[in-house]
Amino acid sequence: MTSLANEIDAPRITEPAHTPVMVQEMLLALAPVEGGSFIDCNLGEGGHTEAILNGVRSARVLGIDLDYDALMRASERLSKWTSQLTLHHGNFADLYKIASSYRHVPVSGVLFDLGLSSAQLDTPDRGFSFRHEGRLDMRFNHSTGISAHDIVNRWSVEELESLIHDLGEEPRAGRVARGIVRNRPIETTLELATVVIKALNWPTYSRIHPATRTFQALRMAVNEEKENLERGLEEAVLSLNSGGRLVVISYHSVEDRIVKNFIRRSAASCICPPSLPECVCNSSPTLTPINKRVIKPTVSETQDNPRARSARMRVAERI
């Protein structure tokens, strides 16, 4: 874990600021109070944190991100709030430990924005996009762990099929997996995208690119996103004070299902298997759901920012 609290002298960033998703909805969901303390678990380009600091007098924010480059960009964007802001290069799966090290708990709200930033998608060398030529990578922290290149070129066809089916929800995962193995070595994002297109016999009129699900699955596996999200949600509940809000913005059904099921379990007074005749778990609910239905971006937002169209927000309150 690395603190960036004293590293705000980052290089000047000149690129246009990333547009955060569902800002007004996020602020309403957090229900921020003056002087409140918050954790932004996916600081990214800093847009949501900027909105919190702009909208809540004397607010304090701990911003966490695995992507060091994103933290550097955010430090520039948020430079006028350095006295209210702490930046940390690390994994939100450890957010309670991180927040405790800064004496930043309990907090009034925890925000997860699980999507990729424009900078990550539009930087070819990061290997996230099937629309730009770049080496297969997809690591948020590109100094550690396995890359998408490792998975694509080393995993068996059975492992690839399971991965693409489970994390990408690709119904024809077997065809994609066999196509990948048949065309090895695959070095770049566009090479992989071409393999997927051929494997799925993609019609040119389709609205969704055929490689979307495969790239999603690889990115989630490379960064252990499913496991980290499950841990991070548990840590978030530990970090919240009574009445504090948990706000999660997800971008595909795998993530949203994890969040939905977590909130449901955390709101239940019994989590025993249905087969048991009586409760033996002695469980107590820790969260109350705030929205019965998932919150979606407005039509005007999706028109102005097409990348927001798949965003889904869920909100719960700490009991």
N, C-alpha and C positions, 0 to 999 in steps of 0.2 A: 504494500500500500504506500502511495506517495502523495504527500500533501502539496498542493500548488498555492497555498495561501500566500507565499512570498515570491511567487513567480509570475506576477502580473506584468513584468517588463518583457512580455512576449513580442515577437516581430509584429509590425503593423500589418493588419489584414485589410485588403482593399476590395475583396469580392463583395457583391451585394449580400446583405444579411438574409439568412434563411427565414422563410415565412412559417411561423409556428401554426399548428392546427388547433382549431376550436378554442381560441384564447378566451373569449367571453364565457363560453360554457365551462371552461376549466376554472376560471375565477369564481363563478357562481357555485361550482361544485365544491371547491376548497372552502368556501365560506370564510375567507380570511378575516382575522381581527387585527386591529392595530397592535403592533409589536409582536405579532405572531412569528413562530419559527417553523420553517418548512424544509423539506428535503426534495430536491429534484433529482430523481434517480437516473435519468437519461438527459443530462444537461445539454448535450448536442451543441447547437449553435447559440444557445442561451435565450431563445425567444420567449419560452414560458417563464423562465426566471425573471427576465426583463419585465414582463407583464406584472408579475407578483410584486417586484420591487417598485415599479411605477405606481401600482394600484393600492398598495398596503403601506401605510405610514409606519416607519421604524421596523419593517419586516426584516428577518434574518433568513438567509437561505444557504443551505449546504448543497452544492452541486457536485454530482458524482458522474463520471463517465469513464468507460474503458478506452475510449479513443482519445489519445493524447493530443492529436491534431485538433480535434473538436474543442477540447478544453482551452487550447491556445487561442482559437478563434473566439470562443465565448469570453475569455478574459479580456479581450479587446472590446467586445461589444458591451460588456458590463463594467468597464473600468471605473465609472463614476460612483459605483456602489461598493468599492473594495472594503469599506468598513463594515458592511452588512453581509458580505459574501465570503464564503469559504469554498474553494475548489479542491476536489480530490480525484486523483487518477486511480481508479480502482473499480471493483465489481460490486454492483448493487446487491448481489447475493449476500454481501457482508455488511449491509448498510447499518445495522444496529451497532456492530463493533466500530465501524467507521465513525458514526455519529457520536458514540460514547467517547471516542478518543478526543473529540473536539468539545465535549460537554454540551452536545447539541440535542440531547433527548431529555424528557419527552418533547414531541413536536406537535404543532397544530395541524399539519397536513403533510402527506407524502404523495408525490406525483410520479407516475411512470408514463413516459411517452415512448412507446416501444418501436416506433418507426425509424427507418433510415433517414438521415438528413440529405438535403440536396447536394451538399458537398461530397458526401460519401458516394452517392449515386453517380455524380457527374465527374468524379475523379477516376479516370480509367485505371490507373495503377493500383487502386484499391480492389479492383476485381469484383465489385458488387453488381455491375450492370451488364445485361445482355445486349445493350445498345451501343456500348463503347468497347473498342479493342483494348484489352489489357491482360496482364498475366493473372491467372486464376489465384485469388488469395482469399478475400472475404473476411479476414480477421479484423475485429474491432481494435484489438491490441496487436498490431502487426509485428511485435517483437517476441511473441510467445505462441505456443500451441501449434496444432496442425493447420494446414491451409486447405482450401477447396481443391487445390492442385493435388495434394496428397491423397485426398479421398477419391477424387475422380480417377486417378491413375493407379491406385493401389488396392482399393477395396474390391471384393469379389462381386459378381453380378447379383448374388443373393443379398449381400449387405446393401448394395446400392438400391436394389428394388425395394427393400424394406424401408430404407431411409426416405426415398422419394415418395413412397406411398404414405408413410406415417406422418412425416413432417411437411411434405408438400401437398398431400392429399391429391396426388396425381393418379387418376383411375387407370392409366396405362403405364404405370411405373415400370413394369417388366420390359416393355418395348424400349423405354428410355435407357434402362440399365444395360440391356443387351447392346444397344447402339453405342453407348459409352465404351463398353469393354471392347467392342469390335473396332472402334476407331482410335484406340490408344496408340501413342501418347497424345493427350489433348493438353495444349499449353495455354491457350488464351480463352477469354470469355466468349468471343465471337465464334471460335472453333466449337466450343461446347454448345452454344446456342444453335449453330448450324446442325450439329449432331441431333439435337432434340427436335428441331424442325423436321428433319428427314425421318426420324423415328416415328413421329406422330403424324406425318403426312399433313402438315398444317395448311389449312385453307387460307389464302391471302385475305379473305374478307373477315376473318375472325377479329373480334375487338381486343381480345386478350392474347398477348404474345405466348406462344406455347412453352417457352422456357421459364415462364414466371414461377411455376410451382417447383420446378427442379432447382432453380437458383435459390428460392426460399428455403427449400429443404437443406441444401448445402450450407447456406449461411447460418441456419439455426444449429446445424450439427457442429460446424466449425467453432461457433461461439458458445456452445452448450446453452442455448437460449431457453429451452424448455426447463431444464434443471435449474438454471439461475433464476428464472422468473418464479418458479415454485418456492425456492428458498427466499427470494427477495420479498415476496408477498408476506410470508411468515415473519420476516424481519421487520417489515413495515408495521405490522400490527403491534409487535413488541415496542416499536419506537413511538407510537402515537399515544398522546394523552387522552383522557376520557373526553369524548365529543370531537376528537380529531378526525379528519377526513382522509380516506384513501381514495385516490382518483387514478384510474388507469385508462390510457388511450391505446388501443391495439389496432392492428391493421389487417389481420387475417383470422380465419376461424379457429386455427390451432391455438393462437394466443388468447383469443376472446373466450374460448371454451375453458382454458385453464383458469382465467380470471373469474368467469361466471361460476364454475364449480367451487373455486376457493371461497368466494363470498358466500355461496350457498352453504358450504360446510361450516364456515365460521359463524354463520347466523343460526345454525341448528342447535337445539338443546340436546340432541342425541345423534351420534354418528355411528351407532352400532349397525352391523349388517342387518338387512331386513329379515333374514332367516332366524335371528335370535328372538325367542319369545318375550324377553323383557330387556330393558336397558341395563347395561353393565359398564358403560363407558364413563359415567360420571362427568360428562362433558358439559361445559357452560359456554354459551354463545359469547363471542368476542366482537362481532360486527353486526350492524344493522344495515341492510341495503337501503340506499336512498332513492335510487331509480328502479322501478319495476321493469321497465323496458330500456334497452340499450339506447344511449343518446348518440345521434348521428349529426354530422355537420349540415349546415343549411345548404339549400340549393345555390344560393349566391356565393357561398364560400367555395363550393366545389367547382363552380364556374370560374372563379378567380384563381383558384389553386387546385388544379385537377388531382394533385397527389393527395389531397385530403379526402377524396371520394370514398375510400375504403375505411376511414377512421371510425372507430366505435368506442364510446366512453362508458365506463361503469364506475359507480360511486358507492362507497359504504362509509359508515361512521363507527368509530371505536366506542364500544359500550363501557 
